[in-house]
Amino acid sequence: MTPSKTVAIVQSCYIPWKGYFDLVNLVDEFILYDDRQYTRRDWRNRNRIKTRQGSRWLTIPVAVKGRYEQRIDETRIDDPGWAERHWKTFLHNYAEAPFFDDYRDAVEALYRSVDNPLLSVVNRTFLEAIAAILGIETELSWSTDYQAEGTRTERLVSLCRAAGA
């Protein structure tokens, strides 16, 4: 019997937390499960950073009004200026932080390069760039890259089988 590869299937997030990257690093393939319903007030399009004044939300504005059933991969960014504002917020709050200069150019280039109107694509761009900085080489894919049937658990099992897990 041929050993199976390991797969994780998770929805995308804007600048994921450390444990997310740990999971990406532990598997052979990481599948972004973005053909599921977009959830408002969740980590898909926002995250928090620490500032001198306390925690601050960074939110990518998305079009949600009247789109109650839209999928994550259909969610469109509603303000093209978000990336510049987020970069300036990072710069203002972390310019004096240890090691900031080591990563400044890469992070700035990342923010200046994201111009896709789809939230999922932006999240994947950040995931790939940060994973590369961390030396993580795990294969990334979309759940839509596979033919998967069923609902909920059955669909996850189908995705795993289609991916060879």
C-alpha positions as a printed NumPy array, in Angstrom:
array([[  0.   ,   0.   ,   0.   ],
       [  1.319,   3.419,  -0.995],
       [  1.515,   5.89 ,   1.869],
       [ -1.021,   8.708,   1.621],
       [ -0.057,  12.296,   1.757],
       [ -1.287,  14.543,   4.531],
       [ -3.763,  17.287,   3.722],
       [ -5.289,  20.144,   5.702],
       [ -8.449,  21.889,   4.508],
       [ -9.095,  25.342,   5.983],
       [-10.771,  28.573,   4.91 ],
       [ -8.455,  31.446,   4.078],
       [ -7.71 ,  34.249,   6.526],
       [ -6.167,  37.688,   6.252],
       [ -2.668,  37.439,   7.756],
       [ -3.202,  34.132,   9.594],
       [ -1.947,  33.467,  13.105],
       [  1.123,  31.367,  13.938],
       [ -0.835,  28.135,  14.454],
       [ -2.257,  28.421,  10.936],
       [  1.283,  28.472,   9.533],
       [  2.252,  25.576,  11.817],
       [ -0.574,  23.562,  10.246],
       [  0.494,  24.564,   6.72 ],
       [  4.013,  23.397,   7.552],
       [  2.848,  20.024,   8.94 ],
       [  1.048,  18.801,   5.813],
       [  1.973,  17.868,   2.267],
       [ -0.855,  19.908,   0.755],
       [ -2.879,  22.761,   2.184],
       [ -6.284,  23.231,   0.567],
       [ -7.993,  26.604,   0.837],
       [-11.663,  25.812,   1.428],
       [-12.965,  29.047,  -0.047],
       [-15.999,  27.779,  -1.912],
       [-17.938,  27.919,   1.376],
       [-20.195,  30.753,   2.52 ],
       [-18.484,  33.98 ,   3.513],
       [-19.056,  34.791,   7.181],
       [-19.201,  38.401,   8.314],
       [-17.207,  39.65 ,  11.304],
       [-14.764,  36.782,  10.975],
       [-11.046,  36.352,  10.225],
       [-11.546,  36.08 ,   6.444],
       [-11.03 ,  39.8  ,   5.876],
       [ -9.661,  41.141,   9.144],
       [ -7.088,  40.677,  11.845],
       [ -5.779,  42.514,  14.874],
       [ -2.378,  44.01 ,  15.497],
       [ -0.837,  45.261,  18.711],
       [ -0.256,  48.979,  19.032],
       [  0.873,  51.241,  21.876],
       [ -2.767,  52.165,  22.377],
       [ -3.869,  48.518,  22.497],
       [ -5.244,  46.09 ,  19.977],
       [ -6.358,  47.494,  16.601],
       [ -8.404,  45.873,  13.853],
       [ -7.134,  45.869,  10.281],
       [-10.081,  45.131,   8.019],
       [-10.182,  44.686,   4.26 ],
       [-13.488,  46.31 ,   3.252],
       [-15.63 ,  43.866,   1.276],
       [-18.978,  44.1  ,  -0.513],
       [-21.493,  42.167,   1.579],
       [-24.745,  44.146,   1.482],
       [-27.431,  41.946,  -0.031],
       [-24.953,  39.104,  -0.611],
       [-25.951,  36.821,   2.252],
       [-25.188,  33.581,   0.406],
       [-21.972,  34.605,  -1.339],
       [-19.011,  32.292,  -1.099],
       [-15.634,  33.358,   0.217],
       [-14.094,  33.033,  -3.248],
       [-16.819,  35.329,  -4.653],
       [-16.298,  38.068,  -2.052],
       [-15.031,  41.244,  -3.639],
       [-12.918,  43.951,  -2.013],
       [-14.881,  47.183,  -1.8  ],
       [-12.067,  49.734,  -1.41 ],
       [ -8.904,  49.672,  -3.543],
       [ -7.029,  51.893,  -1.046],
       [ -7.103,  49.391,   1.839],
       [ -3.596,  47.994,   1.229],
       [ -1.892,  51.393,   1.381],
       [ -3.668,  52.216,   4.656],
       [ -2.77 ,  48.841,   6.179],
       [  0.877,  49.215,   5.16 ],
       [  1.033,  52.712,   6.699],
       [ -0.511,  51.332,   9.89 ],
       [  2.139,  48.604,  10.066],
       [  4.896,  51.099,   9.339],
       [  3.662,  53.541,  11.989],
       [  3.283,  50.857,  14.673],
       [  6.275,  48.597,  13.97 ],
       [  9.01 ,  50.741,  12.37 ],
       [ 10.983,  50.72 ,  15.628],
       [ 10.332,  47.046,  16.431],
       [ 13.257,  44.612,  16.555],
       [ 13.782,  42.873,  13.195],
       [ 11.331,  45.147,  11.364],
       [ 14.094,  46.266,   9.016],
       [ 14.801,  42.606,   8.177],
       [ 11.289,  42.18 ,   6.747],
       [ 10.263,  45.703,   5.817],
       [ 11.006,  45.465,   2.101],
       [  9.225,  42.125,   1.712],
       [  6.134,  43.245,   3.611],
       [  5.97 ,  46.581,   1.833],
       [  6.322,  44.866,  -1.55 ],
       [  3.532,  42.487,  -0.578],
       [  1.153,  45.324,   0.283],
       [  2.092,  47.262,  -2.838],
       [  1.559,  44.216,  -5.084],
       [ -1.942,  43.16 ,  -3.994],
       [ -4.398,  44.612,  -6.453],
       [ -6.752,  41.713,  -7.044],
       [-10.41 ,  42.509,  -6.312],
       [-11.115,  39.058,  -4.818],
       [-10.577,  38.529,  -1.099],
       [ -9.548,  34.878,  -1.5  ],
       [ -6.821,  35.757,  -3.963],
       [ -5.474,  38.467,  -1.652],
       [ -5.52 ,  36.071,   1.318],
       [ -3.676,  33.433,  -0.695],
       [ -1.113,  36.006,  -1.833],
       [ -0.393,  36.889,   1.81 ],
       [ -0.315,  33.216,   2.811],
       [  2.166,  32.328,   0.071],
       [  4.414,  35.32 ,   0.753],
       [  4.543,  34.818,   4.522],
       [  5.029,  31.058,   4.115],
       [  7.978,  31.761,   1.812],
       [  9.51 ,  34.133,   4.385],
       [  9.114,  31.363,   6.982],
       [ 10.681,  28.769,   4.668],
       [  7.45 ,  26.76 ,   4.313],
       [  7.247,  24.974,   0.97 ],
       [  3.902,  23.179,   1.314],
       [  1.805,  22.893,  -1.83 ],
       [ -1.23 ,  25.198,  -1.748],
       [ -4.414,  24.567,  -3.7  ],
       [ -8.061,  25.622,  -3.862],
       [-10.907,  23.287,  -2.951],
       [-12.3  ,  24.111,  -6.395],
       [ -9.231,  22.451,  -7.966],
       [-10.898,  19.122,  -7.112],
       [-14.178,  17.437,  -7.933],
       [-15.761,  16.902,  -4.521],
       [-19.271,  15.729,  -3.724],
       [-21.464,  15.844,  -0.656],
       [-22.186,  18.283,   2.094],
       [-20.166,  19.126,   5.18 ],
       [-18.175,  16.104,   6.378],
       [-18.854,  14.074,   3.237],
       [-17.444,  16.867,   1.092],
       [-14.292,  17.091,   3.207],
       [-13.783,  13.326,   2.884],
       [-14.351,  13.615,  -0.865],
       [-11.771,  16.419,  -1.068],
       [ -9.246,  14.334,   0.852],
       [ -9.774,  11.369,  -1.453],
       [ -9.546,  13.545,  -4.569],
       [ -6.276,  15.014,  -3.261],
       [ -4.846,  11.547,  -2.553],
       [ -4.824,  11.965,   1.213]])
